[in-house]
């Protein structure tokens, strides 16, 4: 899959708002409260709604990762009038559970089908052969519908039931502070409905974002320092671990991700394997390496030239026949060519699917912004790959090899990965943290698999479900009690589905009018 499968689909929300497109309006708590308190007019025909003001941020679930260059502005709109007998949300626990299960199933099922179709479109646009399995396309979505339905039902059901039971002092007051944590933990058990082979991406997605929130809360309490360009630092650290795993133990990473890196990196896999063997003191596969050298017109290595293989010039393995600066420049140009087919559909599809009128009303500005995003992300990916490979060659040129430093030589790819992470500075500020979190998820995947294989990390049945439950507990606790720790894009999405103390008041319009009459 592509580097950063979640954030490679860019958000055009802010950019399209700047050229005058309408925005989606999200009701806030103040609007709901006003809706409950305002009387219903006698004549429905005289009811008029004001035009909602535009906001600076859109949320397009499952496909768009909202850019966070600007903070959302408060919305103002006239409250929606309801009939006296109508209810808001739900009145009892059974209603809370059933409504959320039904809503979650529809959203999970429809979302999974939509994502499957979009990936087929991306594959077709890139010129690859598409095989459509209608049964798999629709059947797999059922499990995700049940998963998301139970997730909402359990979480919002617990939040509803505990809204009054955990009020007061003592242990109840302490538990009340962690209602979100408790609800999120038990709601995480719904992952059991997702097929085991599909659970890992969901678990990693939640785990790294829980780590992000824990770090923010720790920094807020002064336990760890705030670091400028922390997102870039995280990207470099994650890249160091991920590149090390890719070179020395690629089997621990997702096969689709390994395939993506193999396509984007400017050297053949046989050269990558040769680097891994040289940095661990093993002999290289000279026959396979010579076959690759013949394809590019390089001279064949003879027996006498590779007896002391670790003493070979770094260019003989990584960039035969080219100097280091020339290799870097050519890798950058070829990397741009390989990255363009990746990002062109990623940036253009959201416009075609969600904002087709923007091409009619503002064709020049829309195309300019789209192509600007394509070129910027392509440059990032090309620089990321070229820097990593060139850095390994540079360190070998400076004497950082097995003959000189022994077992420490295996740290060279990690150092190269750290340097390649600096390419994140090319990307928009709003995208850097998502890129870093995605690469961090791959780094965690590789290290966790290595620890399990070494017997240093227990791997019991249902371990991934326990990790997801703990991660979701942290996320929901932050959502309920530390909302400012969440980025606005995630908070906007969570507000649409999950309950907090103020998100749903759990009272009816009729009850509100009765209380006002008693006063």
N, C-alpha and C positions, 0 to 999 in steps of 0.2 A: 504494500500500500504506500501511498505518498507520505513524505515527511510531514508529520503533524496532520493526521487525518481529520482532526476536529477543526483546526484553525486554517487549513488550506482553503476552505470555502469562506471567502471573504464577505464581510458585511458591507453593504452599500447604504446602510441606514442613514448615517450622518451625511455622507456625500450627497445622497439623493434628496435629503431634506434641504440641503443648501441650495438646490436648484428648484425648490418650490413644490416638491411632491407631497401629497397628504401623508399624515402620520397616523399610526394606530394609537388610540387613546386608551389608557389603562385607568380604571376607576381606583381612587385611593380611599383611605379610611375616612377622611373628612367628607368626601362625597357621599359615601354610604351612610354616614351618620346624619347628614343633612337630608338624605332621602327618607330616613326613618322619621325624622322630626317634622317635616313639612306636611301640612294638610293637603288632602286631595282636592283639587278644584271641582266645583259642581258641574261645570260645563267642560267636558273633555275636548270639545272642538276648539276652545280658546287656549288650549295648552300649546305652548310654543317652546321649542328647544333651541338654545343658543348654539352657535357653531363652536365646536371645540377648538381650543388653541392648539397649535402645532407643538410637538415635543421634539427634542433633538436626537431621540434614540428610538429605534424600532427593535422589536424582538421577533425574529422569524424562527420558530422552533424547528429542531432537528436538522435544519439546513444552513442557517445563517448564524455565525458567531458575531454578536453585536460589538461594534467598535466602541471604545470607551474614551475617545479623545475629549468628549464633553460630558458634563454631568446632566442628567435629565432634569428638566424644569418642571415645576408643579403644574398639573393640568387644572383648567377651570372649565366646567361645563354645567349646565343646568341639570339638577337631579332628575332621575327618571321616576315618574309618578307611578305608583302601583295601586291597584284596587285594595280597599280596606281588608278584604279577606285573604289576599295573597300573602305568601311568606317569602322571606329572604333566606336562601341557603337551606337550612334544615332545623327541625324543632326537637328531635330526639336522637338517641344514639343509633337506632336502627336506620333512621333517615340519613344520618351522617355516613354510615358505613355503606349502605346500598347505593346512595347517590354517587359517592366517590368511586366505588368499584365500577359502576356503570360508566361514569365519565372516563375513568382511567383505562378501561378496556377499549373503549372507542378510540381514545387518543393513542394508546399503545399500539393497537392493531393498525389503525390508519397511518400512524407515523412510521411503523416498520415497513409497510407496503410502499409508502412514499419514498423512503430511503433506498429500498431495493430498486425501485424504478429509476431513481436519480443516478444510482451507481451504474445501472445498465446504460443510461444515456451518456454518462461520462466515458464509459468504456467504448461505446459506439463512436462518439465524437473523436476519440483518440485513434480511431482506425483499427481497433482490435475486434476480433471476432466475438460476437455476442451469442451466447446460448441461453435461451429463455426457457426456464422450467417453471411453468405456471403453478404447479402444485407446491414446489418449494418456495416460490415467490409469495404465495398467499398463506400456505400452511404454517410456515415458520412464524408468521406474524401473530398467530393465535397465542403462542406462548408469551410473547411480549405484551399482548393485550391483558392476559391474566396477571402477568407480573406487575405491570403498571397499575392495574386496577386494585390489586391487593395492597400495593405500596401506598396508594392514596387512601384506601379504605382503612387500613390499620393505623396509619399515621394520624389522619384527621379524626378517626374514631377515638383514639386515645386522647388527642388534644381536646376533643369535645367533652369526653367523659370526665376528664380531670380538671376542667376549667373551674369547678366549684368545690370539688372534693379535696383539692390540695391547697385550700386557702386557710390561712391562719399562721400561728407561730409553731415553734418546735420543729419536729421532723417534717410535718406537712409543708411548712414554709420553705424548708430546704429542698424538699422534693419538687415543690412548685417551680423553683428556679431551673430545674433540670427536666421539665416536662418535655421540651423539644428533644432533649437527649434520649429520654426513655421512649418517646414515640418513634423517633428515627431508628433506634436500635431494633425494636421489635418489627418495624416496618421493613427493615432490611432482610428479614427472613423470607420475604416474597421472592427473592432471587432464586429460590429452589425451583421455581417454575421455568426458569430459563435453562435450555439445554446446557449441560456441563461444558461442552466444547465452546460455547459462546459466552461464558461467564467472565472470562479473564479480561476482555476489554472494558466491561462495565465496572468490574472491581478496581482495575487500575485507574480508570477515570475518576472514580469516587475517592480512592486512596490518596492520590497525589493532591487533589483539591482539599481533602481533609488536612493533609500536611501543611498546605499553604495557609489554611485558616488557623491551625495551631501555631504556626510561626508568627502570624500577624498578632494573635492574642498574646503570645509570649513577648513580642516586641512592644506591644501596648503596655504591658506590665513592667517593662524594663529588664526582662530576663535575658533578652538578646538584643544586640544593637541593630538599629536601622541602617541599612547600607545603601548608598547611592548606586543606581544601576544594579540593584539586587537581582532583577530579572535576567540581566545579561550574565551576572556571576553564576546564577543558578543554571542557566543554559550551558555555560562553560563546564561546570562541575558535572552536570548530567551528561554532556557530550563526551567528557573524558571517560566516564564509566561505560557509556554505550559503545563508543568506538573501540575501547579495549575488549569488550565482550564480542563485538562483531569480528574483530581480527583473530582473537585467540579461541573463542568458543561460540561461533555463530549459531550453533544448534540450540542455544539457550534463548534466542530471540525468535520473534514471530517470523515464520518463513516468508510471508508476504513483505514484511519490512526488510528482511535481508535481501530479497529480490529487488526491492526498490533501490536500496543502497548500491547494490551491484550494478544497476543500470546507470545510476547518477555519478558514481565514482569514476574518475578518468583513467583508471588502470584496470587491466583484466583481473579476474579472480585468481588466476594462477600466480600473478605477481603478489596479490594480497596474501595468499598462502605461503609464498616464499618469504615474505617479510615476517610472517608469524613464526616460521621455522627458524629463520636466522636470529631472531631476537630471543629465542629460547634455546639456542645452541644446537639445533638439529640441522641435518643436511637438507638441502633443497631438492625438489624434484626437477632435475636439470632437463630431462626430456620434455616434460610439459612446458617448462619455461622457454625452451628453444622453439617449440611449436608456436608459442605466442609471439616470440621475437621475429620469426620468419614472416608472420602476417603483416608486421609493420616495417619489414625490410631491414631489421637490425641484424648484426652479425651473430653467428651462433657461438655459444660458449663451449669451448673445448675442455677436455679433461684437466689440462694443466691450469686453466683459468679459473676453475671453481673448486680446486682442492681446498684452498683456504677461502671458502665461500664468504665467511664473515669479513674478510678483508677486501671484498669487492667494492668498487666505487658504488655509492648509493644509486647513481644514475643507471648502472647496468641492470638493476632490477626494476626500478620504478619508472624511469624515463630514459631508456637507452637511446643514444644518439642525439640527445637534447640537453642543453644546459638548464640549470634550475630556473632562472628567470623566464626563459623561453617556454619551458614546460608549464609554468604557472599561468602565463598569459594564454597559451593555447588551451589549457584546461579550463580557464575562465570562459573563453569564447565557446568552446564545445559544450561546457556546462550550461551556458545560456540557451543553446540550441536544444539541449535535452530537457531543460526546465520549462521552456515555453509551452510545449504540448501539455504539461502538467497543469499549469496555472491559467492558461487561456480559457478552457471550459469552466474552470472553477470561478472565475470572475464574470464570465459572460452569461452563464446559466441563470444566476439570480436575477439579472436584469431581464432576460427573456421571459422567465417564468413569473416573476413577481412585479416587475416594473416595465412592461412593454410600452406603456404610453410615454415613458421618459425618452425612448428613442424617437418618438414622433414629436414631442414637444421640445425637447432639448437634445437633439441628436449629437451635436458637437461636444457639449459639455459631458454628456453621459459616456460617450466613447472615449473622450480624453481621460476621464477619471478611471474608467475600466482599464484602459491600456497602461495608465500610470501604475495601477496596482499590479498588473501582470508583469511589467518590466521590473518593478521593485522587488517583488517576491522571487522572480526568476534570478535576479542578480544575487539575492541573498543565498539561494540554494546553490548556485554555481560557486560563489565565494566560499561557502561552507565546505563543500566537497574539495575544491581545489586547495584551500588552506590546510585541511587535514592531511592530505596526501603529500603535499609539498613540505609540510613541517616534519614528517617522518624522514623524508630524504635529507632535509637540512640537518637534523640531529645526527643522522648517521654520518653525514659529511663532517660534522664537528667531533666525531669520535665516540658518539653515544651508541656503542654496539656491544655485543655479548663478549667479545674478546677483551674489551677495555673495562667494562663495568659489571660483567657477569650477569647474575640473575636480575639486576636492576634494569637491564636492557628492555625488559617487557613493559617498563613504564613509559617508553618512548611513544607508543600509540596513544596512551592516556594523555600525555602532555600535548600531543598533536590535536587530540579531541578538544582539550581545553582551549587551545588557540583558535580552533575552528569555531567554537562557540561565540567568539567575539564578533563573528559575522552577523549576529543578531542585531547589532547596532544599525545595520542597514534598514531593517524593517521598521514599521511604524511602532511607536511606543505602546499602543494599545494591543499589538499582536505579540509582543516579546514574551510576556508572561505565559501566554497560551502555548507558544512554541517551546518555552522552557519546560512547562509542565508536561507536554506531550513527550519530549525527549526524556524527561525524568521518569515517566511511566515505563519507557523502554529500558532505561537503565535499571530501574527497580525489578522489572521482569527478568532481565539477564542475571542480576546478582542473586535474586531469590532462587532462581532455578539452579544456579551453581551451588548455593548453600544447601539446597535440598539434596542435590546429587552427592554432595560431600557428607551428608548426614548431620550437618550442623543446624539445620532448620527442620522442625517437625512438619510432616506432610500427612495430615490425617484427613479422613473423609469429612467433607463439609468445611474445610479450612477457608476456602474462598468465600463462603457464605458468612462466616464469622468476621472475616476482614471487612466485607461489605457492610455488615451490620454496624461494626464499630466506626467505620468511615462515615456512614450515613448519620449516625448518632452525632458525630462532631459537626457535620454540616447543618443538621437541623437545629442543634443547640445554638450555633452561630446565627442561624436565620431567625430564631425566636428571640434570643437575648443579646446578640451582638451583630445586628443587621448591618452596621456601618463597616464591618469587616468584609462583607461580601461585595464583590464588584457589582456595579449597577445592572449589568446584563444578566448575571445569575439571579440577583435579587428580583428583577422583573419577572423572570421565568418562574421562580419559586412562588411569587405572590399569586400567580395565576392558578396554582394547584394546591398549595399547602397552607394550612391554617396556622394562625398565631393568635395571641390574645386580642389583637385589634383587627385582624384581617376579617374575621367573621364574628359578629356579635351574637349569633345564635338566638335571636329574638325575632318575633313577628311584628308586623306593622300594627296588627290588632292589639297586641300586648302593649306596645308603645303608647297607643292612643288611650288605652284603659288606664295606664299608669299616670298619664298626663291629666286624665279626668279626675282621678282620685286626689291629685294634688290641688 
